[in-house]
Amino acid sequence: MLADEPLCARCLAEGVVEPSTVVNHVERHHGDAAKFFAGPFEAICKPHHDRDVQREERAAERACQ
């Protein structure tokens, strides 16, 4: 995945060129092996994963409560 998409998709959307270092699950897999291994995925940098993706997941959890 990272070899196919070597640049962070989220950085590119912001006009920044940064290497991708994390394969992120676009849809949460919740332990579903098929989703875990089949994706969909996006290649992003660690700062986007640790900041933005985590914030998005917390917001989604709050919305479901």
mmCIF file as Biopython writes it, N, C-alpha, C and O atoms, coordinates in Angstrom:
data_model
#
loop_
_atom_site.group_PDB
_atom_site.id
_atom_site.type_symbol
_atom_site.label_atom_id
_atom_site.label_alt_id
_atom_site.label_comp_id
_atom_site.label_asym_id
_atom_site.label_entity_id
_atom_site.label_seq_id
_atom_site.pdbx_PDB_ins_code
_atom_site.Cartn_x
_atom_site.Cartn_y
_atom_site.Cartn_z
_atom_site.occupancy
_atom_site.B_iso_or_equiv
_atom_site.auth_seq_id
_atom_site.auth_asym_id
_atom_site.pdbx_PDB_model_num
ATOM 1   N N  . MET A ? 1  ? 0.823   -1.196 0.000  1.0 0.0 1  A 1 
ATOM 2   C CA . MET A ? 1  ? 0.000   0.000  0.000  1.0 0.0 1  A 1 
ATOM 3   C C  . MET A ? 1  ? 0.863   1.254  0.000  1.0 0.0 1  A 1 
ATOM 4   O O  . MET A ? 1  ? 0.667   2.141  -0.830 1.0 0.0 1  A 1 
ATOM 5   N N  . LEU A ? 2  ? 1.823   1.335  0.932  1.0 0.0 2  A 1 
ATOM 6   C CA . LEU A ? 2  ? 2.665   2.529  1.001  1.0 0.0 2  A 1 
ATOM 7   C C  . LEU A ? 2  ? 3.536   2.663  -0.237 1.0 0.0 2  A 1 
ATOM 8   O O  . LEU A ? 2  ? 3.834   3.777  -0.666 1.0 0.0 2  A 1 
ATOM 9   N N  . ALA A ? 3  ? 3.947   1.540  -0.814 1.0 0.0 3  A 1 
ATOM 10  C CA . ALA A ? 3  ? 4.737   1.594  -2.045 1.0 0.0 3  A 1 
ATOM 11  C C  . ALA A ? 3  ? 3.900   2.134  -3.198 1.0 0.0 3  A 1 
ATOM 12  O O  . ALA A ? 3  ? 4.420   2.830  -4.071 1.0 0.0 3  A 1 
ATOM 13  N N  . ASP A ? 4  ? 2.609   1.816  -3.207 1.0 0.0 4  A 1 
ATOM 14  C CA . ASP A ? 4  ? 1.712   2.295  -4.258 1.0 0.0 4  A 1 
ATOM 15  C C  . ASP A ? 4  ? 1.320   3.763  -4.062 1.0 0.0 4  A 1 
ATOM 16  O O  . ASP A ? 4  ? 1.086   4.483  -5.033 1.0 0.0 4  A 1 
ATOM 17  N N  . GLU A ? 5  ? 1.251   4.198  -2.810 1.0 0.0 5  A 1 
ATOM 18  C CA . GLU A ? 5  ? 0.869   5.574  -2.490 1.0 0.0 5  A 1 
ATOM 19  C C  . GLU A ? 5  ? 1.893   6.143  -1.507 1.0 0.0 5  A 1 
ATOM 20  O O  . GLU A ? 5  ? 1.634   6.208  -0.305 1.0 0.0 5  A 1 
ATOM 21  N N  . PRO A ? 6  ? 3.055   6.553  -2.018 1.0 0.0 6  A 1 
ATOM 22  C CA . PRO A ? 6  ? 4.143   6.980  -1.134 1.0 0.0 6  A 1 
ATOM 23  C C  . PRO A ? 6  ? 3.943   8.339  -0.466 1.0 0.0 6  A 1 
ATOM 24  O O  . PRO A ? 6  ? 4.698   8.698  0.437  1.0 0.0 6  A 1 
ATOM 25  N N  . LEU A ? 7  ? 2.932   9.101  -0.900 1.0 0.0 7  A 1 
ATOM 26  C CA . LEU A ? 7  ? 2.697   10.417 -0.304 1.0 0.0 7  A 1 
ATOM 27  C C  . LEU A ? 7  ? 1.383   10.435 0.468  1.0 0.0 7  A 1 
ATOM 28  O O  . LEU A ? 7  ? 0.402   9.806  0.070  1.0 0.0 7  A 1 
ATOM 29  N N  . CYS A ? 8  ? 1.383   11.163 1.572  1.0 0.0 8  A 1 
ATOM 30  C CA . CYS A ? 8  ? 0.202   11.276 2.432  1.0 0.0 8  A 1 
ATOM 31  C C  . CYS A ? 8  ? -0.944  11.932 1.669  1.0 0.0 8  A 1 
ATOM 32  O O  . CYS A ? 8  ? -0.816  13.056 1.183  1.0 0.0 8  A 1 
ATOM 33  N N  . ALA A ? 9  ? -2.055  11.226 1.569  1.0 0.0 9  A 1 
ATOM 34  C CA . ALA A ? 9  ? -3.221  11.733 0.848  1.0 0.0 9  A 1 
ATOM 35  C C  . ALA A ? 9  ? -3.776  12.994 1.495  1.0 0.0 9  A 1 
ATOM 36  O O  . ALA A ? 9  ? -4.224  13.901 0.794  1.0 0.0 9  A 1 
ATOM 37  N N  . ARG A ? 10 ? -3.753  13.063 2.804  1.0 0.0 10 A 1 
ATOM 38  C CA . ARG A ? 10 ? -4.315  14.221 3.503  1.0 0.0 10 A 1 
ATOM 39  C C  . ARG A ? 10 ? -3.401  15.440 3.379  1.0 0.0 10 A 1 
ATOM 40  O O  . ARG A ? 10 ? -3.880  16.567 3.253  1.0 0.0 10 A 1 
ATOM 41  N N  . CYS A ? 11 ? -2.088  15.217 3.415  1.0 0.0 11 A 1 
ATOM 42  C CA . CYS A ? 11 ? -1.159  16.330 3.193  1.0 0.0 11 A 1 
ATOM 43  C C  . CYS A ? 11 ? -1.318  16.865 1.777  1.0 0.0 11 A 1 
ATOM 44  O O  . CYS A ? 11 ? -1.348  18.078 1.570  1.0 0.0 11 A 1 
ATOM 45  N N  . LEU A ? 12 ? -1.420  15.965 0.798  1.0 0.0 12 A 1 
ATOM 46  C CA . LEU A ? 12 ? -1.581  16.396 -0.586 1.0 0.0 12 A 1 
ATOM 47  C C  . LEU A ? 12 ? -2.842  17.244 -0.748 1.0 0.0 12 A 1 
ATOM 48  O O  . LEU A ? 12 ? -2.840  18.218 -1.500 1.0 0.0 12 A 1 
ATOM 49  N N  . ALA A ? 13 ? -3.916  16.880 -0.047 1.0 0.0 13 A 1 
ATOM 50  C CA . ALA A ? 13 ? -5.152  17.654 -0.112 1.0 0.0 13 A 1 
ATOM 51  C C  . ALA A ? 13 ? -4.962  19.069 0.446  1.0 0.0 13 A 1 
ATOM 52  O O  . ALA A ? 13 ? -5.701  19.990 0.100  1.0 0.0 13 A 1 
ATOM 53  N N  . GLU A ? 14 ? -3.959  19.222 1.311  1.0 0.0 14 A 1 
ATOM 54  C CA . GLU A ? 14 ? -3.641  20.525 1.903  1.0 0.0 14 A 1 
ATOM 55  C C  . GLU A ? 14 ? -2.545  21.250 1.115  1.0 0.0 14 A 1 
ATOM 56  O O  . GLU A ? 14 ? -2.129  22.344 1.495  1.0 0.0 14 A 1 
ATOM 57  N N  . GLY A ? 15 ? -2.078  20.640 0.020  1.0 0.0 15 A 1 
ATOM 58  C CA . GLY A ? 15 ? -1.026  21.237 -0.780 1.0 0.0 15 A 1 
ATOM 59  C C  . GLY A ? 15 ? 0.366   21.024 -0.244 1.0 0.0 15 A 1 
ATOM 60  O O  . GLY A ? 15 ? 1.290   21.755 -0.599 1.0 0.0 15 A 1 
ATOM 61  N N  . VAL A ? 16 ? 0.531   20.018 0.620  1.0 0.0 16 A 1 
ATOM 62  C CA . VAL A ? 16 ? 1.822   19.706 1.234  1.0 0.0 16 A 1 
ATOM 63  C C  . VAL A ? 16 ? 2.279   18.338 0.745  1.0 0.0 16 A 1 
ATOM 64  O O  . VAL A ? 16 ? 1.473   17.416 0.621  1.0 0.0 16 A 1 
ATOM 65  N N  . VAL A ? 17 ? 3.570   18.208 0.468  1.0 0.0 17 A 1 
ATOM 66  C CA . VAL A ? 17 ? 4.122   16.920 0.053  1.0 0.0 17 A 1 
ATOM 67  C C  . VAL A ? 17 ? 4.841   16.307 1.249  1.0 0.0 17 A 1 
ATOM 68  O O  . VAL A ? 17 ? 5.845   16.838 1.724  1.0 0.0 17 A 1 
ATOM 69  N N  . GLU A ? 18 ? 4.319   15.193 1.723  1.0 0.0 18 A 1 
ATOM 70  C CA . GLU A ? 18 ? 4.867   14.500 2.901  1.0 0.0 18 A 1 
ATOM 71  C C  . GLU A ? 18 ? 4.757   13.005 2.658  1.0 0.0 18 A 1 
ATOM 72  O O  . GLU A ? 18 ? 3.742   12.539 2.140  1.0 0.0 18 A 1 
ATOM 73  N N  . PRO A ? 19 ? 5.787   12.242 3.024  1.0 0.0 19 A 1 
ATOM 74  C CA . PRO A ? 19 ? 5.694   10.794 2.824  1.0 0.0 19 A 1 
ATOM 75  C C  . PRO A ? 19 ? 4.588   10.163 3.663  1.0 0.0 19 A 1 
ATOM 76  O O  . PRO A ? 19 ? 4.312   10.607 4.778  1.0 0.0 19 A 1 
ATOM 77  N N  . SER A ? 20 ? 3.966   9.138  3.124  1.0 0.0 20 A 1 
ATOM 78  C CA . SER A ? 20 ? 2.995   8.359  3.908  1.0 0.0 20 A 1 
ATOM 79  C C  . SER A ? 20 ? 3.772   7.320  4.702  1.0 0.0 20 A 1 
ATOM 80  O O  . SER A ? 20 ? 4.712   6.712  4.190  1.0 0.0 20 A 1 
ATOM 81  N N  . THR A ? 21 ? 3.378   7.122  5.944  1.0 0.0 21 A 1 
ATOM 82  C CA . THR A ? 21 ? 4.052   6.165  6.820  1.0 0.0 21 A 1 
ATOM 83  C C  . THR A ? 21 ? 3.078   5.219  7.508  1.0 0.0 21 A 1 
ATOM 84  O O  . THR A ? 21 ? 3.491   4.269  8.172  1.0 0.0 21 A 1 
ATOM 85  N N  . VAL A ? 22 ? 1.767   5.483  7.346  1.0 0.0 22 A 1 
ATOM 86  C CA . VAL A ? 22 ? 0.741   4.691  8.022  1.0 0.0 22 A 1 
ATOM 87  C C  . VAL A ? 22 ? -0.328  4.297  7.007  1.0 0.0 22 A 1 
ATOM 88  O O  . VAL A ? 22 ? -0.758  5.115  6.193  1.0 0.0 22 A 1 
ATOM 89  N N  . VAL A ? 23 ? -0.748  3.042  7.065  1.0 0.0 23 A 1 
ATOM 90  C CA . VAL A ? 23 ? -1.892  2.605  6.271  1.0 0.0 23 A 1 
ATOM 91  C C  . VAL A ? 23 ? -3.105  2.686  7.187  1.0 0.0 23 A 1 
ATOM 92  O O  . VAL A ? 23 ? -3.212  1.941  8.161  1.0 0.0 23 A 1 
ATOM 93  N N  . ASN A ? 24 ? -4.002  3.584  6.871  1.0 0.0 24 A 1 
ATOM 94  C CA . ASN A ? 24 ? -5.173  3.822  7.700  1.0 0.0 24 A 1 
ATOM 95  C C  . ASN A ? 24 ? -6.395  3.107  7.124  1.0 0.0 24 A 1 
ATOM 96  O O  . ASN A ? 24 ? -6.611  3.099  5.913  1.0 0.0 24 A 1 
ATOM 97  N N  . HIS A ? 25 ? -7.181  2.513  8.002  1.0 0.0 25 A 1 
ATOM 98  C CA . HIS A ? 25 ? -8.464  1.938  7.594  1.0 0.0 25 A 1 
ATOM 99  C C  . HIS A ? 25 ? -9.451  3.084  7.438  1.0 0.0 25 A 1 
ATOM 100 O O  . HIS A ? 25 ? -9.754  3.763  8.419  1.0 0.0 25 A 1 
ATOM 101 N N  . VAL A ? 26 ? -9.957  3.318  6.242  1.0 0.0 26 A 1 
ATOM 102 C CA . VAL A ? 26 ? -10.906 4.405  5.993  1.0 0.0 26 A 1 
ATOM 103 C C  . VAL A ? 26 ? -12.192 4.153  6.761  1.0 0.0 26 A 1 
ATOM 104 O O  . VAL A ? 26 ? -12.770 5.082  7.325  1.0 0.0 26 A 1 
ATOM 105 N N  . GLU A ? 27 ? -12.642 2.911  6.789  1.0 0.0 27 A 1 
ATOM 106 C CA . GLU A ? 27 ? -13.814 2.518  7.572  1.0 0.0 27 A 1 
ATOM 107 C C  . GLU A ? 27 ? -13.333 1.683  8.746  1.0 0.0 27 A 1 
ATOM 108 O O  . GLU A ? 27 ? -12.520 0.778  8.562  1.0 0.0 27 A 1 
ATOM 109 N N  . ARG A ? 28 ? -13.809 1.962  9.933  1.0 0.0 28 A 1 
ATOM 110 C CA . ARG A ? 28 ? -13.407 1.175  11.104 1.0 0.0 28 A 1 
ATOM 111 C C  . ARG A ? 28 ? -13.811 -0.277 10.900 1.0 0.0 28 A 1 
ATOM 112 O O  . ARG A ? 28 ? -14.919 -0.559 10.442 1.0 0.0 28 A 1 
ATOM 113 N N  . HIS A ? 29 ? -12.931 -1.179 11.233 1.0 0.0 29 A 1 
ATOM 114 C CA . HIS A ? 29 ? -13.191 -2.600 10.991 1.0 0.0 29 A 1 
ATOM 115 C C  . HIS A ? 29 ? -13.868 -3.290 12.164 1.0 0.0 29 A 1 
ATOM 116 O O  . HIS A ? 29 ? -14.478 -4.343 11.975 1.0 0.0 29 A 1 
ATOM 117 N N  . HIS A ? 30 ? -13.784 -2.740 13.366 1.0 0.0 30 A 1 
ATOM 118 C CA . HIS A ? 30 ? -14.435 -3.308 14.558 1.0 0.0 30 A 1 
ATOM 119 C C  . HIS A ? 30 ? -14.178 -4.817 14.690 1.0 0.0 30 A 1 
ATOM 120 O O  . HIS A ? 30 ? -15.067 -5.567 15.094 1.0 0.0 30 A 1 
ATOM 121 N N  . GLY A ? 31 ? -12.972 -5.250 14.352 1.0 0.0 31 A 1 
ATOM 122 C CA . GLY A ? 31 ? -12.619 -6.660 14.481 1.0 0.0 31 A 1 
ATOM 123 C C  . GLY A ? 31 ? -13.030 -7.533 13.321 1.0 0.0 31 A 1 
ATOM 124 O O  . GLY A ? 31 ? -12.751 -8.732 13.332 1.0 0.0 31 A 1 
ATOM 125 N N  . ASP A ? 32 ? -13.684 -6.974 12.320 1.0 0.0 32 A 1 
ATOM 126 C CA . ASP A ? 32 ? -14.102 -7.730 11.132 1.0 0.0 32 A 1 
ATOM 127 C C  . ASP A ? 32 ? -12.859 -8.010 10.281 1.0 0.0 32 A 1 
ATOM 128 O O  . ASP A ? 32 ? -12.278 -7.091 9.704  1.0 0.0 32 A 1 
ATOM 129 N N  . ALA A ? 33 ? -12.461 -9.265 10.207 1.0 0.0 33 A 1 
ATOM 130 C CA . ALA A ? 33 ? -11.234 -9.642 9.494  1.0 0.0 33 A 1 
ATOM 131 C C  . ALA A ? 33 ? -11.284 -9.256 8.020  1.0 0.0 33 A 1 
ATOM 132 O O  . ALA A ? 33 ? -10.273 -8.845 7.452  1.0 0.0 33 A 1 
ATOM 133 N N  . ALA A ? 34 ? -12.450 -9.384 7.402  1.0 0.0 34 A 1 
ATOM 134 C CA . ALA A ? 34 ? -12.559 -9.039 5.982  1.0 0.0 34 A 1 
ATOM 135 C C  . ALA A ? 34 ? -12.258 -7.558 5.764  1.0 0.0 34 A 1 
ATOM 136 O O  . ALA A ? 34 ? -11.505 -7.209 4.855  1.0 0.0 34 A 1 
ATOM 137 N N  . LYS A ? 35 ? -12.839 -6.685 6.587  1.0 0.0 35 A 1 
ATOM 138 C CA . LYS A ? 35 ? -12.560 -5.251 6.471  1.0 0.0 35 A 1 
ATOM 139 C C  . LYS A ? 35 ? -11.115 -4.934 6.851  1.0 0.0 35 A 1 
ATOM 140 O O  . LYS A ? 35 ? -10.484 -4.066 6.249  1.0 0.0 35 A 1 
ATOM 141 N N  . PHE A ? 36 ? -10.596 -5.646 7.857  1.0 0.0 36 A 1 
ATOM 142 C CA . PHE A ? 36 ? -9.239  -5.377 8.311  1.0 0.0 36 A 1 
ATOM 143 C C  . PHE A ? 36 ? -8.232  -5.624 7.188  1.0 0.0 36 A 1 
ATOM 144 O O  . PHE A ? 36 ? -7.318  -4.825 6.982  1.0 0.0 36 A 1 
ATOM 145 N N  . PHE A ? 37 ? -8.401  -6.727 6.465  1.0 0.0 37 A 1 
ATOM 146 C CA . PHE A ? 37 ? -7.432  -7.088 5.435  1.0 0.0 37 A 1 
ATOM 147 C C  . PHE A ? 37 ? -7.760  -6.531 4.050  1.0 0.0 37 A 1 
ATOM 148 O O  . PHE A ? 37 ? -6.861  -6.366 3.226  1.0 0.0 37 A 1 
ATOM 149 N N  . ALA A ? 38 ? -9.036  -6.239 3.783  1.0 0.0 38 A 1 
ATOM 150 C CA . ALA A ? 38 ? -9.421  -5.808 2.444  1.0 0.0 38 A 1 
ATOM 151 C C  . ALA A ? 38 ? -9.586  -4.290 2.313  1.0 0.0 38 A 1 
ATOM 152 O O  . ALA A ? 38 ? -9.595  -3.765 1.199  1.0 0.0 38 A 1 
ATOM 153 N N  . GLY A ? 39 ? -9.715  -3.593 3.426  1.0 0.0 39 A 1 
ATOM 154 C CA . GLY A ? 39 ? -9.855  -2.139 3.356  1.0 0.0 39 A 1 
ATOM 155 C C  . GLY A ? 39 ? -11.287 -1.696 3.239  1.0 0.0 39 A 1 
ATOM 156 O O  . GLY A ? 39 ? -12.203 -2.464 3.534  1.0 0.0 39 A 1 
ATOM 157 N N  . PRO A ? 40 ? -11.489 -0.508 2.827  1.0 0.0 40 A 1 
ATOM 158 C CA . PRO A ? 40 ? -10.610 0.398  2.095  1.0 0.0 40 A 1 
ATOM 159 C C  . PRO A ? 40 ? -9.568  1.057  3.000  1.0 0.0 40 A 1 
ATOM 160 O O  . PRO A ? 40 ? -9.769  1.237  4.201  1.0 0.0 40 A 1 
ATOM 161 N N  . PHE A ? 41 ? -8.452  1.405  2.370  1.0 0.0 41 A 1 
ATOM 162 C CA . PHE A ? 41 ? -7.323  1.997  3.076  1.0 0.0 41 A 1 
ATOM 163 C C  . PHE A ? 41 ? -6.976  3.350  2.472  1.0 0.0 41 A 1 
ATOM 164 O O  . PHE A ? 41 ? -7.369  3.669  1.350  1.0 0.0 41 A 1 
ATOM 165 N N  . GLU A ? 42 ? -6.228  4.141  3.246  1.0 0.0 42 A 1 
ATOM 166 C CA . GLU A ? 42 ? -5.594  5.344  2.717  1.0 0.0 42 A 1 
ATOM 167 C C  . GLU A ? 42 ? -4.193  5.421  3.309  1.0 0.0 42 A 1 
ATOM 168 O O  . GLU A ? 42 ? -3.975  5.068  4.467  1.0 0.0 42 A 1 
ATOM 169 N N  . ALA A ? 43 ? -3.259  5.881  2.510  1.0 0.0 43 A 1 
ATOM 170 C CA . ALA A ? 43 ? -1.879  6.051  2.957  1.0 0.0 43 A 1 
ATOM 171 C C  . ALA A ? 43 ? -1.732  7.480  3.473  1.0 0.0 43 A 1 
ATOM 172 O O  . ALA A ? 43 ? -1.949  8.446  2.741  1.0 0.0 43 A 1 
ATOM 173 N N  . ILE A ? 44 ? -1.357  7.594  4.754  1.0 0.0 44 A 1 
ATOM 174 C CA . ILE A ? 44 ? -1.220  8.920  5.358  1.0 0.0 44 A 1 
ATOM 175 C C  . ILE A ? 44 ? 0.034   8.968  6.225  1.0 0.0 44 A 1 
ATOM 176 O O  . ILE A ? 44 ? 0.663   7.941  6.482  1.0 0.0 44 A 1 
ATOM 177 N N  . CYS A ? 45 ? 0.390   10.172 6.674  1.0 0.0 45 A 1 
ATOM 178 C CA . CYS A ? 45 ? 1.538   10.333 7.565  1.0 0.0 45 A 1 
ATOM 179 C C  . CYS A ? 45 ? 1.101   10.079 9.015  1.0 0.0 45 A 1 
ATOM 180 O O  . CYS A ? 45 ? -0.086  10.128 9.338  1.0 0.0 45 A 1 
ATOM 181 N N  . LYS A ? 46 ? 2.068   9.812  9.858  1.0 0.0 46 A 1 
ATOM 182 C CA . LYS A ? 46 ? 1.768   9.531  11.268 1.0 0.0 46 A 1 
ATOM 183 C C  . LYS A ? 46 ? 1.093   10.712 11.969 1.0 0.0 46 A 1 
ATOM 184 O O  . LYS A ? 46 ? 0.150   10.496 12.730 1.0 0.0 46 A 1 
ATOM 185 N N  . PRO A ? 47 ? 1.540   11.955 11.740 1.0 0.0 47 A 1 
ATOM 186 C CA . PRO A ? 47 ? 0.829   13.061 12.395 1.0 0.0 47 A 1 
ATOM 187 C C  . PRO A ? 47 ? -0.650  13.144 12.019 1.0 0.0 47 A 1 
ATOM 188 O O  . PRO A ? 47 ? -1.483  13.408 12.885 1.0 0.0 47 A 1 
ATOM 189 N N  . HIS A ? 48 ? -0.990  12.926 10.764 1.0 0.0 48 A 1 
ATOM 190 C CA . HIS A ? 48 ? -2.408  12.942 10.397 1.0 0.0 48 A 1 
ATOM 191 C C  . HIS A ? 48 ? -3.143  11.781 11.066 1.0 0.0 48 A 1 
ATOM 192 O O  . HIS A ? 48 ? -4.273  11.944 11.526 1.0 0.0 48 A 1 
ATOM 193 N N  . HIS A ? 49 ? -2.515  10.626 11.120 1.0 0.0 49 A 1 
ATOM 194 C CA . HIS A ? 49 ? -3.171  9.483  11.763 1.0 0.0 49 A 1 
ATOM 195 C C  . HIS A ? 49 ? -3.391  9.744  13.246 1.0 0.0 49 A 1 
ATOM 196 O O  . HIS A ? 49 ? -4.488  9.548  13.769 1.0 0.0 49 A 1 
ATOM 197 N N  . ASP A ? 50 ? -2.342  10.187 13.908 1.0 0.0 50 A 1 
ATOM 198 C CA . ASP A ? 50 ? -2.423  10.346 15.361 1.0 0.0 50 A 1 
ATOM 199 C C  . ASP A ? 50 ? -3.294  11.525 15.775 1.0 0.0 50 A 1 
ATOM 200 O O  . ASP A ? 50 ? -3.865  11.510 16.866 1.0 0.0 50 A 1 
ATOM 201 N N  . ARG A ? 51 ? -3.406  12.533 14.942 1.0 0.0 51 A 1 
ATOM 202 C CA . ARG A ? 51 ? -4.184  13.713 15.292 1.0 0.0 51 A 1 
ATOM 203 C C  . ARG A ? 51 ? -5.584  13.635 14.691 1.0 0.0 51 A 1 
ATOM 204 O O  . ARG A ? 51 ? -6.570  13.532 15.421 1.0 0.0 51 A 1 
ATOM 205 N N  . ASP A ? 52 ? -5.672  13.683 13.391 1.0 0.0 52 A 1 
ATOM 206 C CA . ASP A ? 52 ? -6.960  13.822 12.713 1.0 0.0 52 A 1 
ATOM 207 C C  . ASP A ? 52 ? -7.806  12.555 12.753 1.0 0.0 52 A 1 
ATOM 208 O O  . ASP A ? 52 ? -8.995  12.617 13.065 1.0 0.0 52 A 1 
ATOM 209 N N  . VAL A ? 53 ? -7.217  11.424 12.445 1.0 0.0 53 A 1 
ATOM 210 C CA . VAL A ? 53 ? -7.995  10.178 12.408 1.0 0.0 53 A 1 
ATOM 211 C C  . VAL A ? 53 ? -8.516  9.847  13.798 1.0 0.0 53 A 1 
ATOM 212 O O  . VAL A ? 53 ? -9.670  9.446  13.951 1.0 0.0 53 A 1 
ATOM 213 N N  . GLN A ? 54 ? -7.678  10.012 14.807 1.0 0.0 54 A 1 
ATOM 214 C CA . GLN A ? 54 ? -8.125  9.722  16.173 1.0 0.0 54 A 1 
ATOM 215 C C  . GLN A ? 54 ? -9.262  10.657 16.575 1.0 0.0 54 A 1 
ATOM 216 O O  . GLN A ? 54 ? -10.222 10.228 17.217 1.0 0.0 54 A 1 
ATOM 217 N N  . ARG A ? 55 ? -9.158  11.932 16.200 1.0 0.0 55 A 1 
ATOM 218 C CA . ARG A ? 55 ? -10.221 12.902 16.506 1.0 0.0 55 A 1 
ATOM 219 C C  . ARG A ? 55 ? -11.516 12.516 15.789 1.0 0.0 55 A 1 
ATOM 220 O O  . ARG A ? 55 ? -12.595 12.594 16.375 1.0 0.0 55 A 1 
ATOM 221 N N  . GLU A ? 56 ? -11.413 12.102 14.529 1.0 0.0 56 A 1 
ATOM 222 C CA . GLU A ? 56 ? -12.589 11.680 13.762 1.0 0.0 56 A 1 
ATOM 223 C C  . GLU A ? 56 ? -13.249 10.460 14.395 1.0 0.0 56 A 1 
ATOM 224 O O  . GLU A ? 56 ? -14.475 10.381 14.472 1.0 0.0 56 A 1 
ATOM 225 N N  . GLU A ? 57 ? -12.437 9.511  14.845 1.0 0.0 57 A 1 
ATOM 226 C CA . GLU A ? 57 ? -12.991 8.301  15.464 1.0 0.0 57 A 1 
ATOM 227 C C  . GLU A ? 57 ? -13.684 8.622  16.783 1.0 0.0 57 A 1 
ATOM 228 O O  . GLU A ? 57 ? -14.746 8.072  17.076 1.0 0.0 57 A 1 
ATOM 229 N N  . ARG A ? 58 ? -13.094 9.503  17.577 1.0 0.0 58 A 1 
ATOM 230 C CA . ARG A ? 58 ? -13.742 9.894  18.847 1.0 0.0 58 A 1 
ATOM 231 C C  . ARG A ? 58 ? -15.065 10.609 18.581 1.0 0.0 58 A 1 
ATOM 232 O O  . ARG A ? 58 ? -16.050 10.374 19.281 1.0 0.0 58 A 1 
ATOM 233 N N  . ALA A ? 59 ? -15.090 11.473 17.579 1.0 0.0 59 A 1 
ATOM 234 C CA . ALA A ? 59 ? -16.321 12.192 17.237 1.0 0.0 59 A 1 
ATOM 235 C C  . ALA A ? 59 ? -17.400 11.214 16.768 1.0 0.0 59 A 1 
ATOM 236 O O  . ALA A ? 59 ? -18.570 11.376 17.114 1.0 0.0 59 A 1 
ATOM 237 N N  . ALA A ? 60 ? -17.024 10.216 15.995 1.0 0.0 60 A 1 
ATOM 238 C CA . ALA A ? 60 ? -17.986 9.209  15.508 1.0 0.0 60 A 1 
ATOM 239 C C  . ALA A ? 60 ? -18.545 8.409  16.679 1.0 0.0 60 A 1 
ATOM 240 O O  . ALA A ? 60 ? -19.736 8.097  16.707 1.0 0.0 60 A 1 
ATOM 241 N N  . GLU A ? 61 ? -17.691 8.075  17.646 1.0 0.0 61 A 1 
ATOM 242 C CA . GLU A ? 61 ? -18.158 7.325  18.822 1.0 0.0 61 A 1 
ATOM 243 C C  . GLU A ? 61 ? -19.146 8.152  19.633 1.0 0.0 61 A 1 
ATOM 244 O O  . GLU A ? 61 ? -20.153 7.627  20.109 1.0 0.0 61 A 1 
ATOM 245 N N  . ARG A ? 62 ? -18.864 9.444  19.793 1.0 0.0 62 A 1 
ATOM 246 C CA . ARG A ? 62 ? -19.782 10.314 20.545 1.0 0.0 62 A 1 
ATOM 247 C C  . ARG A ? 62 ? -21.125 10.446 19.816 1.0 0.0 62 A 1 
ATOM 248 O O  . ARG A ? 62 ? -22.176 10.511 20.454 1.0 0.0 62 A 1 
ATOM 249 N N  . ALA A ? 63 ? -21.088 10.484 18.497 1.0 0.0 63 A 1 
ATOM 250 C CA . ALA A ? 63 ? -22.322 10.630 17.726 1.0 0.0 63 A 1 
ATOM 251 C C  . ALA A ? 63 ? -23.206 9.399  17.857 1.0 0.0 63 A 1 
ATOM 252 O O  . ALA A ? 63 ? -24.426 9.499  17.735 1.0 0.0 63 A 1 
ATOM 253 N N  . CYS A ? 64 ? -22.605 8.237  18.104 1.0 0.0 64 A 1 
ATOM 254 C CA . CYS A ? 64 ? -23.371 6.991  18.215 1.0 0.0 64 A 1 
ATOM 255 C C  . CYS A ? 64 ? -23.968 6.809  19.612 1.0 0.0 64 A 1 
ATOM 256 O O  . CYS A ? 64 ? -24.808 5.930  19.806 1.0 0.0 64 A 1 
ATOM 257 N N  . GLN A ? 65 ? -23.564 7.597  20.560 1.0 0.0 65 A 1 
ATOM 258 C CA . GLN A ? 65 ? -24.040 7.418  21.937 1.0 0.0 65 A 1 
ATOM 259 C C  . GLN A ? 65 ? -25.370 8.058  22.152 1.0 0.0 65 A 1 
ATOM 260 O O  . GLN A ? 65 ? -25.911 8.000  23.256 1.0 0.0 65 A 1 
#
